[in-house]
Amino acid sequence: MQKYSFFSLVKNALSNHENWDLAWKDPTPKKEYEVVIIGGGGHGLATAYYLAKEHNITNVAIIEKGWIGGGNVGRNTTIIRSNYMHDDNGLFSEFGMDLWRRMSQDLNYNVMFSPRGIINLAHSDAQMNTYARRGNSMRLNGIDAVLLNREEVKEIIPMADFSENVRFPIYGGLMQPSAGTARHDAVAWGYARQADDMGVDIIQNCEVIGFDVSAGKINGVRTSRGDIKAKKIGLCVAGSTNILAEKLNMTLPIETHLLQACVSEPVKPVLDKVVTFGAGHFYISQSDKGEMVMGGDLDGYNSYAQRGNLPTLQHVLTEGIAMMPFLSKLKMLRTWGGIMDMSMDGSPIIDKTHIEGLYLNCGWCYGGFKATPASGWTFAHTIAQDRVHELNSGYSLNRFNTGHLLDEKGLGTKTWIS
């Protein structure tokens, strides 16, 4: 990897980027690869990186319909956490937290990981009991969890509504101190640059139009830039999973929905935690630039668009104002939407399929960004070893037939669900 001195960086900064080297190459697709990863988002990039780093498989191509950073990896609220109750989700996500903690060093790229903590607010005794149970489960799995009473929450977020006649009184909350945020774009760029440096081909503006399958085995993929042979193919395309599954005559237990988010105009530092509303579906943090980053519920209809509608945004912000009234004085700076593949139990799928050489990574619901490193690490293992890792053994596709569901729909954001 090319190194830069301070003076060369200053020189390049003043040259309108004219002499900057590409962060990753733009290669012409080869006729054949050992592994093809379809989807150049965070999970696809991480998978390719860990295939190279952990399994020494470098004859890999990432095929991306658009451009790197144009999908969900650049369209989220940047929250990182492992505050799950069920063992499968908790242990998987905490493994990911370990990867997040050393990601900047591993990638030699500052992903701006900020372990500022997350607080799930409780608005009833029942919720406090639920949080106590979840917190105990987290601690049994080695995950940090602190149950806060009303006064402790008030000390941390005094700008919340603690008045006597408030509609949703705050009883306390559950905090994971090591949770936080990271810069989503930097995560994509860091993984892309390192994967490219290790020999992975990143092929942008390349749409998959079909697959080559014979005798129950995958042989390759047909794209807008030509046919590509591959021994193994991993589907890692978030909300577009069903589109590709149809080309394989597969019906999956997921639906594609739109999830909106927004940021306000920047204000002085006021919130140094991630906070979620316990009486609805709203979550908020403050960016390094001072913007209030906010998100909430799905738009409620199936969609492949990357923009939503105003009524849902109004609903989300109404919940935010109910929790923190000062938000009503802020102007909204911009909004965006991402397409989410929502599984039927709220937990993801990382598994082999009935087609030999075809592997599936989907169903991330609200938690796709936080799972980026753990998803890539375990998916790379599943592809390289042709068997699931212990960490993703519970994320089988077959669980929807056997009834071994991991029912934690939106946990950590939609906090009233235990």
C-alpha positions as CSV (number, residue, x, y, z in Angstrom):
1,M,0.0,0.0,0.0
2,Q,1.4,3.4,-0.9
3,K,2.4,5.6,2.0
4,Y,2.1,9.4,2.0
5,S,4.1,12.0,3.8
6,F,2.5,15.0,5.4
7,F,3.8,17.3,2.7
8,S,2.5,15.1,-0.1
9,L,-0.9,15.0,1.5
10,V,-0.9,18.8,1.7
11,K,0.2,19.1,-1.9
12,N,-2.6,16.7,-3.1
13,A,-5.2,18.5,-1.0
14,L,-4.4,21.7,-2.8
15,S,-4.4,20.1,-6.3
16,N,-8.2,19.7,-6.6
17,H,-7.6,15.9,-6.3
18,E,-6.1,15.9,-9.8
19,N,-3.1,13.8,-8.9
20,W,-4.7,11.5,-6.3
21,D,-4.3,7.8,-6.8
22,L,-7.4,5.7,-7.0
23,A,-8.2,4.1,-3.6
24,W,-9.1,0.9,-5.4
25,K,-8.7,-0.2,-9.0
26,D,-11.5,-0.4,-11.6
27,P,-10.6,-3.7,-13.3
28,T,-12.2,-5.4,-16.3
29,P,-13.9,-8.6,-15.1
30,K,-11.9,-11.7,-15.6
31,K,-13.6,-14.7,-17.2
32,E,-13.3,-16.8,-14.1
33,Y,-12.9,-16.4,-10.3
34,E,-12.7,-18.8,-7.4
35,V,-15.3,-16.8,-5.6
36,V,-17.7,-14.1,-6.7
37,I,-19.5,-12.0,-4.1
38,I,-22.6,-10.3,-5.5
39,G,-23.1,-7.0,-3.6
40,G,-20.5,-4.3,-2.9
41,G,-22.0,-3.0,0.3
42,G,-20.4,-3.3,3.7
43,H,-21.2,-7.0,4.1
44,G,-19.9,-7.9,0.6
45,L,-16.7,-5.9,1.0
46,A,-16.1,-7.4,4.5
47,T,-16.6,-10.9,3.1
48,A,-14.1,-10.4,0.4
49,Y,-11.6,-8.9,2.8
50,Y,-11.8,-11.8,5.2
51,L,-11.7,-14.3,2.4
52,A,-8.3,-12.9,1.6
53,K,-7.1,-12.2,5.1
54,E,-8.3,-15.2,7.0
55,H,-8.5,-17.9,4.2
56,N,-5.9,-16.7,1.7
57,I,-8.5,-16.7,-1.1
58,T,-7.7,-13.7,-3.3
59,N,-9.0,-14.8,-6.7
60,V,-12.3,-13.0,-5.7
61,A,-14.5,-10.6,-7.5
62,I,-17.1,-8.2,-5.9
63,I,-19.8,-7.4,-8.3
64,E,-21.7,-4.2,-7.6
65,K,-24.7,-3.0,-9.6
66,G,-24.0,0.7,-8.7
67,W,-21.0,2.1,-6.9
68,I,-19.2,1.4,-3.7
69,G,-21.0,3.2,-0.8
70,G,-24.2,3.9,-2.8
71,G,-26.3,1.3,-1.0
72,N,-27.3,0.7,2.6
73,V,-23.7,0.9,3.8
74,G,-23.9,4.7,3.1
75,R,-27.6,5.0,4.1
76,N,-27.9,4.2,7.8
77,T,-27.7,5.8,11.2
78,T,-24.2,4.3,12.0
79,I,-25.2,2.5,15.3
80,I,-23.1,-0.3,16.6
81,R,-24.2,-2.5,19.5
82,S,-24.5,-6.1,20.8
83,N,-27.4,-5.6,23.3
84,Y,-29.3,-8.8,22.5
85,M,-30.9,-11.2,24.8
86,H,-30.8,-14.5,22.8
87,D,-27.4,-16.2,22.8
88,D,-27.1,-16.6,19.1
89,N,-27.6,-12.8,18.4
90,G,-25.6,-11.7,21.5
91,L,-22.5,-13.8,20.9
92,F,-22.5,-13.0,17.2
93,S,-22.8,-9.3,17.7
94,E,-20.2,-9.2,20.6
95,F,-17.7,-11.0,18.3
96,G,-18.4,-8.2,15.9
97,M,-17.8,-5.6,18.6
98,D,-14.3,-7.0,19.0
99,L,-13.8,-6.6,15.3
100,W,-15.1,-3.0,15.4
101,R,-12.7,-2.1,18.3
102,R,-9.6,-2.9,16.2
103,M,-11.0,-2.2,12.7
104,S,-9.1,1.1,12.2
105,Q,-5.9,-0.7,12.9
106,D,-6.7,-3.8,10.9
107,L,-7.7,-1.7,7.8
108,N,-5.1,1.0,8.3
109,Y,-8.0,3.4,7.8
110,N,-9.8,5.6,10.5
111,V,-13.4,4.4,10.6
112,M,-14.1,6.8,13.4
113,F,-15.4,4.2,15.8
114,S,-16.9,6.0,18.8
115,P,-17.9,3.7,21.8
116,R,-20.1,6.4,23.3
117,G,-22.7,4.0,24.7
118,I,-26.4,3.3,23.9
119,I,-29.4,3.7,26.2
120,N,-32.7,2.0,25.7
121,L,-35.3,4.1,27.6
122,A,-38.0,2.3,29.7
123,H,-41.4,3.9,30.2
124,S,-43.1,1.3,32.5
125,D,-42.3,-1.1,35.3
126,A,-42.9,-3.9,32.8
127,Q,-40.2,-2.5,30.5
128,M,-37.8,-2.2,33.4
129,N,-38.3,-5.9,34.3
130,T,-37.8,-6.8,30.6
131,Y,-34.5,-4.8,30.5
132,A,-33.3,-6.4,33.8
133,R,-33.8,-9.8,32.1
134,R,-32.1,-8.8,29.0
135,G,-29.2,-7.1,30.9
136,N,-28.7,-10.3,32.9
137,S,-28.6,-12.3,29.7
138,M,-26.1,-9.9,28.2
139,R,-23.8,-10.1,31.2
140,L,-23.9,-13.9,31.2
141,N,-22.6,-13.7,27.6
142,G,-19.8,-11.4,28.6
143,I,-21.5,-8.3,27.2
144,D,-21.5,-5.1,29.3
145,A,-24.9,-3.9,30.5
146,V,-26.0,-1.4,33.1
147,L,-29.6,-1.0,34.4
148,L,-30.2,2.7,35.1
149,N,-32.9,4.2,37.3
150,R,-34.8,7.4,36.5
151,E,-32.3,9.7,38.2
152,E,-29.3,8.1,36.6
153,V,-30.9,8.5,33.1
154,K,-31.8,12.1,33.9
155,E,-28.1,12.9,34.8
156,I,-27.0,11.5,31.4
157,I,-29.7,13.0,29.2
158,P,-31.2,15.9,31.0
159,M,-32.7,17.3,27.8
160,A,-35.2,14.4,27.7
161,D,-38.7,15.1,29.0
162,F,-38.8,14.3,32.8
163,S,-41.8,16.6,33.6
164,E,-44.6,15.4,35.8
165,N,-47.4,15.3,33.2
166,V,-45.4,13.8,30.4
167,R,-47.3,11.2,28.2
168,F,-44.4,8.7,28.3
169,P,-42.7,9.0,31.7
170,I,-39.1,7.7,31.9
171,Y,-38.7,5.0,34.5
172,G,-35.1,4.2,33.7
173,G,-33.2,2.4,30.9
174,L,-30.7,-0.2,29.9
175,M,-27.3,1.0,28.8
176,Q,-24.5,-0.8,26.9
177,P,-21.5,1.5,27.6
178,S,-19.3,0.0,24.9
179,A,-21.8,0.4,22.0
180,G,-21.7,3.5,19.8
181,T,-21.2,4.6,16.3
182,A,-18.8,4.5,13.4
183,R,-18.4,6.5,10.1
184,H,-20.4,4.4,7.6
185,D,-18.6,5.7,4.5
186,A,-15.2,5.1,6.0
187,V,-16.1,1.5,6.7
188,A,-16.9,0.9,3.1
189,W,-13.8,2.7,1.9
190,G,-11.5,1.0,4.3
191,Y,-12.7,-2.5,3.4
192,A,-12.7,-1.7,-0.3
193,R,-9.1,-0.3,-0.2
194,Q,-7.8,-3.3,1.8
195,A,-9.6,-5.9,-0.3
196,D,-8.3,-4.3,-3.5
197,D,-4.8,-4.2,-2.0
198,M,-5.0,-7.9,-1.3
199,G,-5.9,-8.8,-4.9
200,V,-9.7,-8.7,-4.9
201,D,-11.3,-7.3,-8.0
202,I,-14.0,-4.7,-7.2
203,I,-16.2,-4.4,-10.3
204,Q,-18.7,-1.5,-10.2
205,N,-21.6,-0.7,-12.5
206,C,-22.1,-4.4,-13.2
207,E,-25.6,-5.8,-12.9
208,V,-26.4,-9.5,-12.4
209,I,-28.9,-10.6,-15.0
210,G,-28.8,-14.4,-14.5
211,F,-27.0,-17.4,-13.2
212,D,-25.5,-20.5,-14.7
213,V,-26.8,-23.5,-12.8
214,S,-26.6,-27.1,-13.9
215,A,-27.1,-30.4,-12.1
216,G,-27.8,-28.6,-8.8
217,K,-24.5,-26.7,-8.9
218,I,-23.6,-23.1,-9.5
219,N,-21.2,-22.5,-12.4
220,G,-21.2,-18.8,-12.8
221,V,-23.1,-15.6,-13.2
222,R,-24.3,-13.6,-16.2
223,T,-23.8,-9.9,-15.9
224,S,-24.2,-6.7,-17.9
225,R,-20.5,-6.8,-18.5
226,G,-20.3,-10.4,-19.6
227,D,-20.5,-14.0,-18.2
228,I,-18.2,-14.8,-15.3
229,K,-17.5,-18.4,-14.2
230,A,-17.1,-19.1,-10.5
231,K,-16.7,-22.1,-8.2
232,K,-18.6,-20.4,-5.5
233,I,-21.0,-17.4,-5.4
234,G,-22.2,-15.5,-2.3
235,L,-25.4,-13.4,-2.4
236,C,-24.9,-10.3,-0.3
237,V,-27.3,-7.7,-1.7
238,A,-29.5,-6.6,1.2
239,G,-32.9,-5.4,0.0
240,S,-32.3,-6.7,-3.5
241,T,-32.0,-10.4,-2.3
242,N,-35.5,-11.4,-3.5
243,I,-34.8,-10.0,-7.0
244,L,-31.8,-12.3,-7.4
245,A,-33.5,-15.2,-5.6
246,E,-36.2,-15.1,-8.3
247,K,-33.6,-15.6,-11.0
248,L,-32.7,-18.8,-9.1
249,N,-36.3,-20.0,-8.6
250,M,-35.8,-19.5,-4.9
251,T,-38.5,-18.2,-2.5
252,L,-37.1,-16.8,0.7
253,P,-38.7,-15.8,4.0
254,I,-37.9,-12.2,3.7
255,E,-39.6,-9.0,2.5
256,T,-38.1,-5.8,1.2
257,H,-39.1,-2.6,3.0
258,L,-38.0,1.0,3.1
259,L,-36.4,2.5,6.2
260,Q,-36.0,6.2,6.4
261,A,-33.6,8.4,8.4
262,C,-32.8,12.0,8.7
263,V,-30.4,14.6,10.2
264,S,-31.1,18.0,11.6
265,E,-29.1,21.2,11.2
266,P,-25.9,21.1,13.3
267,V,-26.1,22.3,16.9
268,K,-23.6,22.5,19.8
269,P,-22.7,19.2,21.5
270,V,-25.7,18.1,23.6
271,L,-26.0,14.3,23.3
272,D,-23.0,12.1,23.8
273,K,-24.9,8.8,23.7
274,V,-27.2,6.9,21.3
275,V,-30.7,6.9,22.8
276,T,-33.8,4.9,21.8
277,F,-37.4,5.7,22.7
278,G,-39.1,2.8,24.5
279,A,-42.7,3.7,23.8
280,G,-42.3,3.7,20.0
281,H,-39.6,3.3,17.4
282,F,-37.2,6.2,17.4
283,Y,-33.5,6.4,17.9
284,I,-31.1,9.4,18.0
285,S,-27.4,10.3,18.3
286,Q,-25.4,13.4,17.5
287,S,-22.7,13.3,14.8
288,D,-19.3,14.8,15.1
289,K,-20.5,17.7,12.9
290,G,-23.3,18.4,15.4
291,E,-26.2,17.1,13.4
292,M,-28.9,15.1,15.2
293,V,-29.0,11.7,13.4
294,M,-32.5,10.2,13.7
295,G,-34.4,7.1,12.5
296,G,-37.4,5.0,13.3
297,D,-40.0,2.7,11.8
298,L,-40.4,1.2,8.3
299,D,-42.6,2.9,5.8
300,G,-44.9,-0.1,6.0
301,Y,-45.1,-1.1,2.4
302,N,-42.8,-3.2,0.1
303,S,-40.5,-1.0,-1.9
304,Y,-37.2,-1.0,-3.8
305,A,-36.9,2.8,-3.8
306,Q,-34.3,4.6,-1.8
307,R,-36.6,7.4,-0.7
308,G,-39.7,7.3,1.5
309,N,-42.8,9.3,2.2
310,L,-43.5,12.2,4.5
311,P,-46.2,10.7,6.8
312,T,-43.7,8.1,8.2
313,L,-41.1,10.8,8.7
314,Q,-43.6,12.9,10.6
315,H,-44.6,9.9,12.7
316,V,-40.9,9.2,13.6
317,L,-40.1,12.8,14.5
318,T,-43.3,13.1,16.6
319,E,-41.9,10.3,18.7
320,G,-38.6,12.1,18.9
321,I,-40.2,15.3,20.1
322,A,-42.2,13.4,22.7
323,M,-38.9,12.1,24.1
324,M,-36.8,15.2,23.6
325,P,-39.0,18.4,23.1
326,F,-36.0,20.6,22.1
327,L,-36.0,18.7,18.7
328,S,-39.1,20.7,17.7
329,K,-37.0,23.8,17.3
330,L,-34.5,22.2,14.8
331,K,-34.7,22.3,11.0
332,M,-34.3,19.1,9.1
333,L,-31.2,19.2,6.9
334,R,-31.7,16.1,4.8
335,T,-33.4,12.7,4.7
336,W,-32.6,9.4,3.0
337,G,-33.9,5.8,2.7
338,G,-32.4,2.4,2.5
339,I,-34.0,-0.8,1.3
340,M,-34.1,-3.5,4.0
341,D,-34.6,-7.2,3.6
342,M,-36.8,-8.0,6.7
343,S,-36.8,-11.6,7.9
344,M,-39.8,-13.2,9.5
345,D,-38.2,-13.4,13.0
346,G,-36.0,-10.3,12.9
347,S,-32.7,-12.2,12.7
348,P,-30.5,-12.7,9.7
349,I,-29.7,-15.7,7.4
350,I,-26.1,-16.7,6.8
351,D,-26.1,-20.2,5.3
352,K,-25.4,-22.5,2.4
353,T,-28.3,-23.1,0.0
354,H,-29.6,-26.2,-1.7
355,I,-27.6,-25.2,-4.8
356,E,-24.0,-26.4,-4.4
357,G,-21.6,-23.5,-4.4
358,L,-24.3,-20.9,-3.7
359,Y,-24.3,-19.1,-0.3
360,L,-26.8,-16.7,1.2
361,N,-26.4,-13.6,3.4
362,C,-29.6,-11.6,4.0
363,G,-32.4,-10.7,6.3
364,W,-30.6,-8.1,8.4
365,C,-33.6,-6.0,9.1
366,Y,-32.6,-2.9,11.2
367,G,-29.2,-4.1,12.2
368,G,-27.2,-4.5,9.0
369,F,-24.5,-1.9,9.5
370,K,-23.5,-2.9,13.0
371,A,-23.1,-6.5,11.8
372,T,-20.8,-5.6,9.0
373,P,-17.5,-7.2,10.3
374,A,-19.1,-10.2,12.0
375,S,-21.2,-10.9,9.0
376,G,-18.3,-10.7,6.6
377,W,-16.1,-12.8,8.9
378,T,-18.6,-15.6,9.3
379,F,-19.8,-15.5,5.7
380,A,-16.2,-15.8,4.5
381,H,-15.8,-18.8,6.7
382,T,-19.0,-20.4,5.4
383,I,-17.9,-19.9,1.8
384,A,-14.3,-20.9,2.3
385,Q,-14.9,-24.0,4.4
386,D,-18.2,-24.9,2.9
387,R,-19.7,-25.1,6.3
388,V,-21.2,-22.7,8.8
389,H,-19.3,-21.4,11.7
390,E,-20.5,-21.8,15.2
391,L,-21.3,-18.1,15.4
392,N,-23.7,-18.2,12.5
393,S,-25.1,-21.8,13.0
394,G,-28.3,-20.4,14.4
395,Y,-28.8,-18.2,11.3
396,S,-29.8,-21.1,9.1
397,L,-32.3,-20.8,6.3
398,N,-34.0,-24.0,7.4
399,R,-35.0,-22.6,10.8
400,F,-38.2,-21.2,9.3
401,N,-39.2,-24.8,8.4
402,T,-38.2,-26.3,11.8
403,G,-39.5,-23.5,14.0
404,H,-36.2,-22.7,15.6
405,L,-36.7,-19.0,15.3
406,L,-34.6,-16.2,16.8
407,D,-37.4,-13.7,17.6
408,E,-35.8,-10.4,18.4
409,K,-37.5,-8.1,15.9
410,G,-35.7,-4.8,16.0
411,L,-34.3,-5.3,19.5
412,G,-32.3,-2.4,20.6
413,T,-34.3,0.0,18.6
414,K,-37.9,-1.2,18.9
415,T,-37.3,-1.6,22.5
416,W,-40.7,-2.7,23.8
417,I,-40.1,-6.2,22.3
418,S,-38.4,-8.6,24.6
